[in-house]
């Protein structure tokens, strides 16, 4: 997961995030962060594989800001560039939504940097634009868009 995280960030955000931040990322530090996240709260995760090699992953769970309407959240969704546009991301989102449904959570949101060129993916699977927030990130304040599903059965793959 950490390899995919670092690789996709560098591929996606090269002209968006400060260069020093991107190339200061390390797989070993990210691995520790993922292990900490997965063990510290009830995070749900799924991986996508191709020929036994992990090519993408998703993590999610309870919405972290205690939103009154959207009870579930996609924390991370990353798919290697060469495996995008093949339905992998949609299958990962569907798997997370199904697990959240089993836990009694039927609404979900995701936050994504506004400058992320892949944010339209969430619109394509029927995510509704909710709002833009300005949040501190990588030493700057950046726009983050939120997309949501009032009913995760409306996710269109």
C-alpha positions as CSV (number, residue, x, y, z in Angstrom):
1,X,0.0,0.0,0.0
2,X,2.8,2.4,0.9
3,X,4.5,1.9,-2.5
4,X,1.2,2.6,-4.4
5,X,0.5,5.6,-2.2
6,X,3.9,7.3,-2.8
7,X,3.9,6.4,-6.5
8,X,0.3,7.7,-7.2
9,X,1.0,10.9,-5.3
10,X,4.0,11.6,-7.3
11,X,2.2,10.8,-10.6
12,X,-0.9,12.8,-9.7
13,X,0.3,15.8,-7.8
14,X,3.7,16.6,-9.5
15,X,2.6,20.1,-10.6
16,X,0.2,20.6,-7.7
17,X,1.9,19.8,-4.4
18,X,5.3,21.4,-3.5
19,X,8.1,19.3,-5.0
20,X,10.0,19.0,-1.7
21,X,6.9,17.5,-0.1
22,X,6.4,14.9,-2.8
23,X,9.9,13.8,-3.0
24,X,10.3,13.8,0.8
25,X,7.7,11.1,1.0
26,X,9.0,7.7,1.9
27,X,7.5,4.2,1.6
28,X,8.8,3.2,5.0
29,X,7.3,6.2,6.8
30,X,4.1,5.7,4.9
31,X,4.0,2.0,5.8
32,X,4.3,2.9,9.5
33,X,1.5,5.5,9.1
34,X,-0.8,2.9,7.4
35,X,-0.1,0.3,10.1
36,X,-0.8,2.9,12.8
37,X,-4.1,3.9,11.1
38,X,-5.2,0.4,10.5
39,X,-4.6,-0.6,14.1
40,X,-5.8,2.6,15.9
41,X,-9.4,2.7,14.6
42,X,-11.8,0.5,12.9
43,X,-10.5,1.2,9.4
44,X,-11.8,-0.9,6.6
45,X,-9.4,-1.7,3.7
46,X,-9.5,-3.6,0.4
47,X,-6.8,-4.1,-2.1
48,X,-7.0,-4.8,-5.9
49,X,-4.6,-7.2,-7.4
50,X,-3.4,-8.1,-10.9
51,X,-1.5,-11.4,-11.3
52,X,-0.9,-11.5,-7.6
53,X,0.5,-7.9,-7.4
54,X,-1.3,-5.2,-5.5
55,X,-2.3,-2.4,-7.9
56,X,-4.7,-0.4,-5.8
57,X,-6.3,0.0,-2.5
58,X,-9.1,1.8,-0.6
59,X,-9.5,2.6,3.1
60,X,-12.5,4.0,4.8
61,X,-14.9,3.8,7.8
62,X,-16.8,6.1,10.0
63,X,-16.8,9.7,8.8
64,X,-14.0,11.4,10.8
65,X,-15.7,14.8,11.5
66,X,-18.9,13.3,12.8
67,X,-21.1,14.7,10.0
68,X,-24.8,14.5,10.8
69,X,-25.8,13.3,7.3
70,X,-22.8,11.4,5.8
71,X,-21.8,8.7,8.3
72,X,-19.2,6.8,6.2
73,X,-16.1,8.1,4.5
74,X,-13.5,7.1,1.9
75,X,-10.2,7.9,3.6
76,X,-7.9,6.9,0.7
77,X,-8.4,5.5,-2.8
78,X,-5.3,4.9,-5.0
79,X,-4.8,2.9,-8.1
80,X,-1.6,2.7,-10.1
81,X,-1.7,4.8,-13.3
82,X,-1.5,1.8,-15.7
83,X,-4.5,0.1,-14.0
84,X,-6.8,3.1,-14.0
85,X,-9.8,3.3,-16.3
86,X,-10.4,-0.4,-16.0
87,X,-13.1,-0.4,-13.3
88,X,-10.6,-1.0,-10.4
89,X,-11.5,2.1,-8.5
90,X,-15.2,1.5,-8.9
91,X,-14.9,-2.0,-7.6
92,X,-13.0,-0.8,-4.6
93,X,-15.6,1.8,-3.8
94,X,-18.4,-0.7,-4.2
95,X,-16.6,-3.1,-1.8
96,X,-16.2,-0.4,0.8
97,X,-19.8,0.7,0.4
98,X,-21.0,-2.9,0.8
99,X,-19.0,-3.3,4.0
100,X,-20.3,0.0,5.4
101,X,-23.8,-1.1,4.6
102,X,-23.3,-4.3,6.6
103,X,-22.2,-2.0,9.5
104,X,-25.5,0.0,9.2
105,X,-23.9,2.9,7.3
106,X,-25.7,3.8,4.1
107,X,-24.3,7.3,3.3
108,X,-20.7,8.2,2.6
109,X,-18.5,11.1,1.5
110,X,-15.0,11.6,0.3
111,X,-12.7,14.6,0.4
112,X,-10.3,15.2,-2.5
113,X,-7.9,18.0,-3.4
114,X,-9.6,20.3,-5.9
115,X,-6.5,20.3,-8.1
116,X,-6.6,16.5,-8.3
117,X,-7.4,15.7,-12.0
118,X,-9.1,12.4,-11.0
119,X,-11.7,14.0,-8.7
120,X,-14.2,13.7,-11.5
121,X,-14.2,9.9,-10.9
122,X,-16.5,10.5,-7.9
123,X,-18.9,12.4,-10.1
124,X,-18.9,9.6,-12.6
125,X,-20.0,7.1,-9.9
126,X,-22.9,9.5,-8.9
127,X,-21.1,11.4,-6.1
128,X,-22.8,14.7,-5.5
129,X,-20.6,17.8,-5.0
130,X,-21.2,19.0,-1.4
131,X,-18.7,21.8,-0.7
132,X,-15.2,23.1,-1.0
133,X,-13.1,23.6,2.2
134,X,-9.8,25.3,2.6
135,X,-7.5,23.1,4.6
136,X,-3.8,23.3,5.6
137,X,-1.7,20.8,3.6
138,X,2.0,20.4,2.9
139,X,2.7,23.9,4.3
140,X,0.0,25.6,2.3
141,X,-3.7,26.1,2.4
142,X,-5.4,24.2,-0.3
143,X,-9.0,23.7,-1.6
144,X,-10.5,20.3,-0.9
145,X,-13.8,19.3,-2.4
146,X,-16.3,16.9,-0.7
147,X,-18.5,14.5,-2.7
148,X,-21.2,12.4,-1.1
149,X,-23.8,9.7,-1.6
150,X,-26.9,9.9,0.6
151,X,-27.5,6.3,-0.4
152,X,-24.5,4.2,-1.4
153,X,-26.7,1.9,-3.4
154,X,-26.8,4.9,-5.9
155,X,-23.1,4.4,-6.7
156,X,-23.1,3.7,-10.4
157,X,-20.3,1.5,-11.7
